Amino acid sequence: MEQGRSRRPRGWLRGTYHAASAWVIGLRPVRVFRAYFVSGGNLLAAGMSFQAVFAVFAAVWVGFSFFSVYLGGHPAIEDADIGFINIQIPGLIGAGGAIDPAVLANRTALSWTGAIAIVVLLFTAVGWLNYARIAVHRIFDLPPSTMNVVLLKIYDLFIAVAYGIILVVSATGSVIATRLIGIVATWAGVAESSTVLRDGLQVGSIVVILLIDTLVLASLIRLLSGVPIPWKRLLVGSFLGGIVLGAMKIGATFLLAGTSQNPLLASFAVVIGLLVWFNVACRVYLLCATWIAVGMSDLGLEAKDSGWIFGSRARRAARIEL
């Protein structure tokens, strides 16, 4: 009798432990992290971040050269572009940053040799999209893309150019909006240095950046994966990723501070800081994709590459009702 009684608590504790373990393992964040690590998420993010270092310098030079005529006549919009880029990639352009703004300001008209250099840099800039596509396909457990290689490069180029246009349009809109707010504030008798106005503008800018990050994440995952993802799953997962990226940008000073504290790394602090930033950002990006992939699996939706992103199969599959 005593032996039987002594065994009951052990059995009860073991059962409780297994039940608690099953509950924890069943939580969606836990399942997302497990799927991320099984897919080799950290290794994929490392490859993406390494390519991102080369791609971002090429993209900045190509972008500012391509829009040089427009930006040269609108210095306020150029400053807004630089400010937006520094929000997305802290410490990239500016005093003490990786790129001197004076170099961008002194760009010259393109010659035929410059045009060749631009083409080479353009392929480097869109190279990151190929790495990102491979990583997203791995996350969704998909085979490599079956699209023609040449069409795939053109497709990536279209995505890169579209993002550059969105960047310039957003900067132009921010300059116009700031001026309009200043005019309205003056008309309403509110000083532009007012704390309320300044705080309101800061909150508004945070909301706008969150929306932009959400849309960029959603569009990249949808376009690079080729998978017809239900809009609800896509937007919710991208919104969560946008929140994490926003928090990273707010705390970028603390995130990158450690790279400059080591005296042995002081001369490479800028490059190492960019590598750290890109690595963490790519992990967030892939975790966001994993969250969406796990959500689709929970709904019983199989991730299938449509082969051509705008094909009829993709349109039919996109009509899936939740």
N, C-alpha and C positions, 0 to 999 in steps of 0.2 A: 504493500500500500504506500509506504513512504517513498519507495523508488518510483512508483507510478506518479505520485504527486510531484516529485522533484523534476520529472521529465516534462510536465505540462508547461511550466513557465518557459523552458527552453524552446519548446515547440511553438508556443505563442509568440515569443520574441522573434524566432526565425520566420514565422509567417508574417508578422508585422513588418519585419525588415524587407522581405521579398515584396510585400504589397506596396511599401513605401518606395522601394527601388523601381518597381514597375510604374508607379505613378509619376515619379520624377523622370524616368526615361520616356514616358509617354507625353511629357510636356513639349509643346511645339518648339520653344527655343532650344531645348536640349536636342531634339531630333534634328533641328536645323544645323546646330554645331556638329553633331555626329555626321550628318550627310556632307557637310563642308569639309571635315577632316578626311572622311573616306574618299572624297573626290580629289584629295590633294590640294585643298584650297590655298594653304600657305605657300606651297611651291608654285602654284599658278599665279598667285599675287606677286611673288618675288619676280617671276619672269615678266609680268605686266609692268611692274614698277621700274625694272631695269630698262625696258624698252621705252617707257614713258619719259625718262630723262632725256633721251635722244629726240624723241618725238616732240616734246614740248618746246625745246629750243628751235627746232626746225619750224614748228607750227607758228611760233611767235614771229620769226623772221619772215616767213612766207606771208602770214596774215598782214603784218604791218607794211610789207612791200606791195602786196596786192591792193591794199586800201590806202596806199600812200597819198594819192592825189586827193582823196576825200578827207582823210585825217589831217593832211598837211594844212588844209584850209579851215579846219575846225579843231583848234587846240583843246578846247573844253571837252569835246567828245573823245579826243585821243587820251586826255587825262582820265576821263571816265572809263575808257577801255582798260587802261593800265590799272586803275583802281579795282575794276571788276576782276581782272586777271589775278591781282594780288590777293583778292578775297578767296578766289578758287584755289590759288597756289601761293600761300603766304611766303613772302621773301623772294619772289622770283624776279621782280623788276623794281629798281629803286636804289637809293644809296645803301651800300652794304649788301645789296642783293646779288643774285647771279647774273642779271642783265642790267647794264647801265642804260638808263633812259636816253642819254645823249647819243648813244650808238643808234638807237631806233630813230631819234629825231634827225640824225644826219644821213639817213639813207638816201641814196641817189637813184636817178632814173635807171631803169633796167636796160642793159646792153644784151647782145646775143649770148655772151658768156654768163652774164647774170641770169638770163632766162634759163640757161642749162642748169645753173646752180639751183634755181628755184624749183625746177622739175625734180632734181635729185632730192632736194629737201622735202618736196611735197610727198614723194614716195616714202621718205623717212617718217614724215608726220602721220601718214595714214597707216604706217606699219603697226602702231599700237592697236588700232582697231582689229587687225588680224589676230594679234595676241589675245585681245579681249574676246574675240569671237571663239577662238579655240578654248579659252577658259570657260566661257558660258556654255558651250556645247558639252564640255566635260561635266559641268555642274548639272545640266539637264540630262546627262547620260545619253548624249546624241553622238552619232558618227560625224566625221568632218563634213563640212558643207559640200554639197554636190554642185554648187553653182560654178559656171565657167570661171577660170582664174582671172581672165581679163575683165569679165563683167564684174567679178567680185572686187577688183581694184577700183573700177569705175564707181561701183556702188559705195565703197569706202570713201572715195574722193567726194562723192555727192554728200555723204554724211558730214565729212569734215568741212566742206565749203558751207553747208547749211548751218553748221554750228558757228562758223565764223561770221556769217551774215546775221545770225541771231544775236551774237555778241555785239556787233556794231549797232544793230537796231535797238538793242536793250540799252546800250550806252547813250545813244541819241535820245531815246525816250526818257532816260533818267535825267539828262541835262535839261530837256524841255520841261519835264515835270517839276524839277527843282526851281526853275525860273518861274513857272506858273504859280507854284506854292509861295515863292517870295513875293510875287505881285499881289496874290490874294491876301497874304499876311499883311502886307503894307496897306492894302485897301481896308482891311478889317482893323487896322490899328495895332497889330501884333508885331513886335520887334523881331527881326530875323534871328537875333541872339537870344530870344526867349527860351527858357528851359523847357517849357511845355512843347514848343514847336520843335526844338532840337530832339527831345525824347520821342516825340511822335514820328519824326523822320527816321530815327534809329529803329524804332519798332517796325515802321513800314518797310524799311530796307531789309530787315531780318525776314519779314514775311515774304517779300518778293524773292529774296535769295533762296528761301525754303521752297517756294513754288518752282523756281527755275531748276534747282537741284532735283526736285521730284520729277519734273518733266524730262530732264536730261537722262536721269537714271531709267525712267520708264521707256523712253524712246530707244536708248542704247540696248537695253535688255531685249526689247521687242524686235528691233531691227537686226541685231547681231545674232540672236538665237534663231530667228526664222520660225519660232513657235507661236501659233495662234493662242495667246494667253488671254483668259477672261479679264476684262477691264478692271473689275473690282479687285481681283488678286494682284494685278499688275500695279495699280495705283496705290493700294494699301502698302504693298511691299516697298515700292519706291518711296512713298511718303516716310516710312520708318527709316529707310536709308538716308533720306534727305535730312531728317532730324539728327541722326548721328553725325553726318557730315557737317551740319550747321554747328553742332556742339564742338566738333573738332576745330572749326574755323574760329569760333569764339575763344577756345582755349589753345590756339595754335602757338602762342608765345610759350606756354608751359610745356606743350608737347615737344617743341623743338629746342627748348632751352638746354637740355642735356647734351646736345651735340656740340655746343660751344664751351662747355665747362671742362672738357678734357683738353689739356694743353697740347697733347700729341695730335689731336684732331683739329686744332684751331685753324690751320691753313686750309683745311678741307671742310670746314663747318658748313658752308653754304651748300655744297654738293651733297654732303652727308645728310643735311637737314632736308633737302629735296627728296633724297632716297627714302628717308624715314617717312616723310609726308606721303609720297606716292605709294609706299608699301602699305601703310595703314589705310589710305583711301581705297586702294585696290582690294584690300581685304573686306572693307565695308561694302564695296560694290559687289563682290562675289557672295558675301553673306546675304545681301539683298536678293541676289538672283537665287540663292539656295532657299531663302524664305518663300519665294514665289514658287519654286519647283516643288517644295514640300507641300505647299498649299494646294497645288494642282493634284499632287498624288493623293492627298486627303479627299479630294473630290472625285477621285477615280478617273481623272483626265490624264491620258498618256501624252507625254511631250513628243511631238513629231515635227521634224523639220519639213516645212512645206516645199523646200527645194527652191522656190522663187517667192520672195517675200510678198509680192503683190499678186500671186497666183490665185486662181479660183478656189483651190482647195483651202487656202488660208482664209478666204472670205467666208466660205461655208462653215469652216470650223470656228470662226470668230463669233458665230451666232449662237454658240452654246449658251444655254440659259442656266444661271446658278440656281 
